[in-house]
């Protein structure tokens, strides 16, 4: 099957690398033009190296290689004005908006909620929750203007459906994304705009493939690697794998964005190797 989102335009946040880049390329492969944004600069409390302008440029080239058009911008999802301006420019160039994939997010961990630094809490909420709201808020008027309905997909997490220790700020934000999704679904359903969320388990991107995470999962080792972390990650799952790849999440996003899911709204879709069974 090809052309599952043919002729549509998708707005994707956090698109410079990782899941966001994968979503942009996968939707482009199936016929969508892309508006792609990323902050492309350091975030104060983030523990992994940031995406760069070169990363966003690589996403642009990968989308163009599919034969589709793309408009990119370096925008922080906390910046409501920047979001509105980038979308206005993108829709002006590409002619419409049909799909929003609010994917941008950060992760950190290691402290209990009672010990979490207030700046870490606030920045996580501002990006992972308020940034999702601002991204959707900026895009909805353009979808409404088209009068064709649309699809909005919010990236939550397995941590948006159940709790984990030492990541309470992240868990709280990702649970909040579910509330956003359901409220938007109720409010926008009358316009045939569907709103759903995806809930990945561990994904093989820089968000977990970094020394800080290796050490958090394997504090018993001096210099742990991904191979050392893998058995611990696998314990989270029913299927005998430690993590999924970005394409696995992208295929779920594509499904929710396509007409195959035309009557799905308000759905929390785990891509979790059976983690929710534990």
C-alpha positions in Angstrom: 0.0 0.0 0.0 1.3 3.4 -1.0 0.1 7.0 -0.9 -1.7 6.6 2.5 -1.4 10.4 3.2 -1.0 11.5 -0.5 -1.4 15.2 -1.0 -1.6 16.1 2.7 0.6 18.4 4.7 2.0 17.3 8.1 3.4 19.6 10.8 6.0 17.7 13.0 7.8 19.0 16.0 11.2 17.7 17.2 11.9 16.7 13.7 15.7 17.2 13.5 16.5 13.6 14.6 15.1 10.5 16.3 11.4 9.8 16.2 10.6 13.2 14.7 12.9 12.7 11.8 11.6 9.2 11.3 8.0 10.5 11.3 8.8 13.1 8.7 10.4 10.7 6.4 7.7 8.0 6.8 4.9 10.4 6.1 6.7 11.8 3.1 7.2 8.3 1.8 3.5 8.0 1.8 2.8 11.2 0.0 2.8 14.0 2.6 4.6 17.3 2.4 6.2 18.3 5.7 6.5 21.3 7.9 9.4 20.4 10.3 10.6 22.3 13.3 13.1 21.7 16.1 14.8 23.9 18.7 18.3 22.9 17.5 20.0 24.4 20.5 20.8 23.3 24.1 18.1 23.0 26.7 19.2 23.9 30.2 18.1 20.8 32.1 18.5 18.2 29.2 21.1 15.6 29.8 21.9 14.6 26.2 23.5 16.7 23.5 20.9 18.8 21.6 19.9 18.4 18.0 21.7 20.8 15.7 20.9 22.9 12.6 22.8 20.2 10.6 20.5 17.5 12.0 17.5 19.5 10.8 19.1 20.0 7.4 19.7 16.3 7.1 16.0 15.7 7.8 15.2 18.2 5.1 17.4 16.3 2.6 15.9 12.9 3.6 12.4 14.2 3.0 13.4 15.8 -0.4 14.9 12.4 -1.4 11.3 11.0 -1.2 10.2 13.5 -3.8 8.1 15.5 -1.3 8.4 19.2 -0.3 9.5 20.4 3.1 9.6 23.6 5.0 11.9 23.7 8.1 12.4 26.2 11.0 14.3 26.4 14.2 11.6 26.9 16.8 11.2 26.2 20.5 7.8 24.6 21.2 7.6 26.9 24.3 7.5 29.8 21.9 3.9 30.3 20.9 4.6 33.2 18.6 7.4 31.3 16.9 5.1 28.3 16.3 2.4 30.5 14.8 4.9 32.2 12.5 6.5 29.0 11.3 3.2 27.4 10.6 1.9 30.5 8.7 5.1 30.3 6.6 4.8 26.6 6.0 1.1 26.6 5.2 1.7 29.6 2.9 4.3 27.6 0.9 2.6 24.2 1.0 -1.0 25.4 0.8 -2.8 23.5 3.6 -2.4 21.6 6.9 -4.0 18.2 7.6 -1.8 16.5 10.2 -0.1 17.6 13.4 2.4 15.3 15.1 3.4 16.9 18.4 6.5 14.9 19.1 9.1 17.3 20.6 10.1 16.3 24.1 12.9 15.9 26.6 13.7 13.3 29.2 15.8 13.2 32.4 15.7 11.1 35.5 17.5 9.9 38.6 15.7 11.7 41.4 12.5 11.0 43.3 9.7 13.6 43.0 10.5 14.8 46.5 14.1 15.4 45.4 13.5 16.7 41.9 14.9 20.2 41.2 12.3 22.8 40.5 13.9 23.9 37.3 14.0 20.3 36.0 10.3 19.9 36.8 9.3 23.2 35.2 11.3 22.8 32.0 9.9 19.3 31.5 6.4 20.4 32.0 6.9 23.5 29.8 8.3 21.4 26.9 6.6 18.0 27.2 3.1 19.2 28.2 2.7 23.0 27.5 4.7 22.7 24.3 2.4 20.0 23.0 -0.6 22.2 23.8 1.0 25.2 22.1 1.9 23.2 19.0 -1.6 21.9 18.6 -3.1 25.3 19.4 -1.0 26.8 16.6 -2.0 24.2 14.0 -5.7 23.8 14.6 -6.8 27.0 12.9 -5.1 25.9 9.7 -6.8 22.5 9.8 -10.1 24.1 10.5 -9.6 26.6 7.6 -9.2 23.7 5.2 -12.6 22.2 6.2 -11.5 18.7 5.4 -11.0 17.4 8.8 -7.6 16.1 9.9 -5.5 14.0 12.3 -3.6 15.1 15.3 -1.1 12.6 17.0 0.5 13.4 20.3 3.6 11.6 21.5 3.2 10.5 25.1 4.9 7.4 26.5 4.3 4.2 28.3 5.2 6.6 31.2 1.9 8.4 30.2 -0.1 5.3 31.1 1.7 4.0 34.2 4.3 5.3 36.7 8.0 4.6 37.0 10.3 5.7 39.9 12.9 8.5 39.6 11.1 10.0 36.6 8.0 11.6 38.2 8.3 14.9 36.4 8.4 13.1 33.0 5.6 10.7 34.0 3.5 13.6 35.1 4.0 15.5 31.8 3.3 12.4 29.7 0.1 11.6 31.7 -0.9 15.2 31.1 -0.5 14.6 27.3 -3.3 12.0 27.6 -5.6 14.6 29.1 -4.8 17.1 26.3 -5.4 14.4 23.7 -8.8 13.5 25.1 -9.9 17.1 25.6 -8.9 18.0 22.1 -10.6 14.9 20.7 -13.9 15.9 22.4 -13.6 19.5 21.2 -12.5 18.9 17.7 -14.5 15.8 16.8 -17.4 17.9 15.4 -15.0 19.1 12.7 -13.9 15.5 11.8 -10.5 16.2 13.4 -9.3 13.1 15.1 -6.9 13.3 18.0 -4.9 10.3 19.4 -1.7 9.6 21.3 1.1 7.1 20.8 2.9 5.6 23.8 6.3 4.3 23.0 8.4 2.1 25.3 12.2 2.5 25.0 13.2 3.7 21.5 16.7 3.4 20.1 17.3 7.1 19.8 19.7 9.5 21.6 17.1 10.0 24.3 18.1 6.6 25.8 21.2 5.7 23.9 23.5 7.9 26.0 26.0 7.5 28.8 23.7 9.1 31.4 20.9 6.6 30.8 23.3 3.7 30.6 24.6 4.7 34.1 21.0 5.2 35.4 20.1 1.6 34.4 23.4 0.0 35.3 24.8 1.9 38.4 26.6 -1.3 39.3 29.1 -0.8 36.3 31.8 1.8 35.9 31.3 2.4 32.2 28.1 0.7 31.1 27.1 0.4 27.4 23.9 -0.2 25.5 24.6 -3.9 25.6 24.9 -3.7 29.4 21.5 -1.8 29.6 19.7 -4.1 27.2 18.8 -7.0 29.7 17.3 -4.4 32.1 15.3 -2.8 29.4 14.0 -6.2 28.2 12.7 -6.8 31.7 10.1 -4.1 31.1 8.6 -6.0 28.2 6.5 -9.1 27.4 8.2 -9.6 24.0 11.9 -10.6 24.4 13.4 -7.3 23.0 15.0 -4.4 24.9 13.7 -1.5 22.8 12.0 -0.6 19.5 13.2 1.5 16.6 11.9 4.9 15.5 10.3 3.4 12.5 8.0 1.3 14.7 6.6 4.5 16.2 6.4 6.1 12.8 4.3 3.3 11.4 1.8 3.8 14.2 1.8 7.6 13.6 1.2 6.9 9.9 -1.7 4.6 10.6 -3.4 7.2 12.9 -2.8 9.9 10.3 -4.2 7.9 7.5 -7.8 7.2 6.4 -7.4 3.7 7.6 -8.0 5.2 11.1 -10.7 7.5 9.9 -13.0 6.7 12.8 -10.4 6.4 15.6 -10.2 9.3 18.0 -9.4 9.5 21.7 -7.2 6.4 21.5 -4.1 5.8 23.5 -2.0 3.5 21.3 0.9 1.8 23.0 3.9 0.6 20.9 5.4 -1.1 23.9 6.4 -4.7 23.4 3.8 -5.7 25.9 5.1 -3.4 28.6 1.5 -2.5 29.7 0.9 -6.1 30.5 3.4 -6.0 33.3 
